[in-house]
Amino acid sequence: MKTTVAIVAMGEMGAGVGRALVESGARVITSLDGRSQASAERAAKAGVEVVHDDGELVTQAEFVFSIVPPSRAAELAERLLPRIRSAERKPVFVECNALAPATVKQIAAPFEMEGLPFVDAGIVGPPPASGRPAPRFYASGRAVGRFEELRKFGMDVRPLSNEIGDASALKMAYGGINKGLQALGAALILGAVRSGVS
């Protein structure tokens, strides 16, 4: 029986990760409720199966990836929690969004309180595509061992610790360094232009 991964949602990163998993032999599912036509097209192109609702997502999957705009992350986890709680086989909820460590800890708290598997995953790198390395998934939380099983489908999983928030802290630091250096470079270029020495 194939390993099934549910991915919410089919943005560029979600569809890219889904396609890479499908090409490596996993079954990937998503729900398109409330999603755009562009999301539907990305899902079809990636070979991702569409299911009807959250219930099917949770009951059919061993892993549920949250790859949504950061402002929607808490809402998605809250919406799926009752489904995961009542599922006979508890999927690992993998929080992949760029969030502050404190926010991830808040999202994870009800999962951890009930002993439900939760992984904090910071994605570093662009969406998977042919000709470039796969993004790295830095991961923390007590369910990291289960998450590492996805290495057999080509995922570059890098375990950090058993502590929720560590992966998000690494992602935040990495993003801050990248964006900070870009901002500094832009400011220096503007200064050079204004001084006539560009």
C-alpha positions in Angstrom: 0.0 0.0 0.0 1.4 3.4 -1.0 2.3 6.1 1.6 -0.3 8.8 1.3 0.6 12.5 1.9 -2.1 15.2 2.1 -1.0 18.7 1.1 -3.0 21.8 1.8 -2.7 23.8 -0.4 -1.7 23.8 -4.1 0.3 26.9 -4.3 3.7 26.9 -6.0 5.5 25.2 -3.1 2.7 22.8 -2.2 2.3 21.7 -5.8 6.0 21.4 -6.3 6.4 19.2 -3.2 3.4 17.2 -4.3 4.8 16.6 -7.7 8.2 15.5 -6.3 6.5 13.0 -3.9 4.3 11.6 -6.7 7.3 11.2 -9.0 9.1 9.3 -6.2 6.2 6.8 -5.7 4.0 8.4 -3.0 0.3 9.0 -3.3 -0.5 12.7 -2.8 -4.0 14.1 -2.1 -5.5 17.5 -1.6 -8.8 19.2 -1.3 -9.7 22.1 -3.6 -12.7 23.5 -1.5 -12.5 27.2 -1.8 -9.4 27.1 -4.0 -8.8 28.8 -7.3 -8.8 27.4 -10.8 -5.0 28.0 -10.8 -4.8 25.7 -7.7 -6.8 23.0 -9.5 -4.5 23.3 -12.6 -1.4 23.0 -10.5 -2.8 19.9 -8.7 -3.6 18.2 -12.0 -0.2 19.0 -13.5 1.5 17.6 -10.4 -0.4 14.4 -10.5 -2.1 15.1 -7.1 -5.4 13.4 -6.5 -8.4 15.6 -5.4 -10.6 14.4 -2.5 -13.9 16.0 -1.5 -13.3 17.3 2.0 -11.2 17.5 5.1 -12.5 14.2 6.4 -11.1 12.3 3.4 -7.8 14.2 3.6 -7.3 13.1 7.2 -8.6 9.6 7.1 -6.6 8.6 3.9 -3.2 10.2 4.8 -0.3 9.2 7.0 1.0 12.9 6.8 -0.9 16.2 6.4 1.3 19.1 5.2 0.2 22.6 5.9 1.7 24.8 3.2 -0.6 27.8 3.2 -0.1 31.6 3.5 1.2 32.1 7.1 -2.0 34.1 8.1 -4.1 30.9 7.4 -1.9 28.4 9.2 -3.6 28.6 12.7 -7.0 28.4 11.1 -6.1 25.3 9.1 -4.7 23.5 12.1 -7.7 24.3 14.2 -10.0 23.1 11.4 -8.3 19.8 10.9 -7.6 19.1 14.6 -11.1 17.5 15.3 -10.7 15.3 12.2 -7.3 14.1 13.3 -8.5 13.6 16.9 -11.3 11.3 15.7 -9.3 9.5 13.1 -8.6 5.8 13.8 -5.0 6.2 12.3 -3.5 9.6 13.4 -1.7 11.3 10.6 1.4 13.4 11.4 0.5 17.1 11.1 3.4 18.9 9.5 3.4 22.7 9.9 5.5 24.0 7.0 4.7 27.7 7.1 7.1 30.5 7.8 5.9 31.4 11.3 7.4 32.7 14.5 8.4 30.0 16.9 5.9 31.2 19.5 3.1 31.0 16.9 4.1 27.4 16.0 4.1 26.5 19.7 0.6 27.9 20.1 -0.6 25.9 17.1 1.0 22.7 18.3 -0.2 23.0 21.9 -3.6 21.2 21.5 -1.9 18.5 19.4 0.7 17.9 22.0 -1.7 18.0 24.9 -3.7 15.2 23.3 -0.6 13.2 22.2 -1.3 13.8 18.5 1.8 13.7 16.2 3.0 17.2 15.2 6.1 18.3 13.3 7.5 21.9 13.0 9.1 22.0 9.6 11.0 25.0 8.1 11.3 24.8 4.3 14.6 26.2 3.1 15.0 26.6 -0.7 12.7 27.1 -3.7 9.9 24.7 -4.8 11.2 21.4 -6.3 11.9 21.5 -10.0 14.0 19.5 -12.4 17.6 20.6 -12.6 17.8 22.1 -9.1 18.2 20.6 -5.6 15.1 19.8 -3.6 14.3 22.2 -0.7 15.5 21.1 2.7 12.9 20.4 5.4 14.4 21.3 8.8 12.2 19.5 11.3 11.7 19.5 15.1 9.2 17.9 17.4 8.6 14.5 18.9 7.2 13.0 15.7 10.3 13.9 13.6 11.2 10.1 13.4 8.0 9.4 11.5 8.6 12.5 9.3 12.0 11.1 8.4 10.3 8.1 6.7 9.6 10.5 3.8 13.3 10.4 2.9 12.5 7.3 0.9 10.5 9.5 -1.4 13.5 11.9 -2.0 12.6 14.5 0.6 15.6 16.2 2.2 14.5 15.9 5.8 17.0 17.4 8.4 16.0 16.6 12.0 17.0 19.3 14.5 15.5 18.3 17.9 12.4 17.1 19.7 11.4 20.7 20.5 8.6 22.4 18.6 9.7 25.9 17.5 13.4 25.0 16.7 12.7 24.5 13.0 10.7 27.7 12.8 13.5 29.6 14.6 16.0 28.3 12.0 13.7 29.2 9.1 13.2 32.7 10.6 16.9 33.3 11.1 17.7 32.0 7.5 15.0 34.2 6.0 16.1 37.2 8.1 19.7 36.8 6.9 18.7 36.5 3.3 16.3 39.4 3.3 18.5 41.5 5.5 21.4 41.2 3.2 19.2 42.0 0.2 17.9 45.1 2.0 21.4 46.2 3.0 22.6 45.7 -0.5 19.7 47.7 -1.9 20.3 50.5 0.5 24.0 50.7 -0.3 23.2 50.7 -4.1 20.7 53.6 -3.6 23.3 55.5 -1.6 25.8 55.0 -4.4 23.2 56.2 -7.0 22.4 59.3 -4.9 26.1 60.1 -4.6 26.7 59.7 -8.3 29.2 56.8 -7.9 27.0 53.9 -9.0 
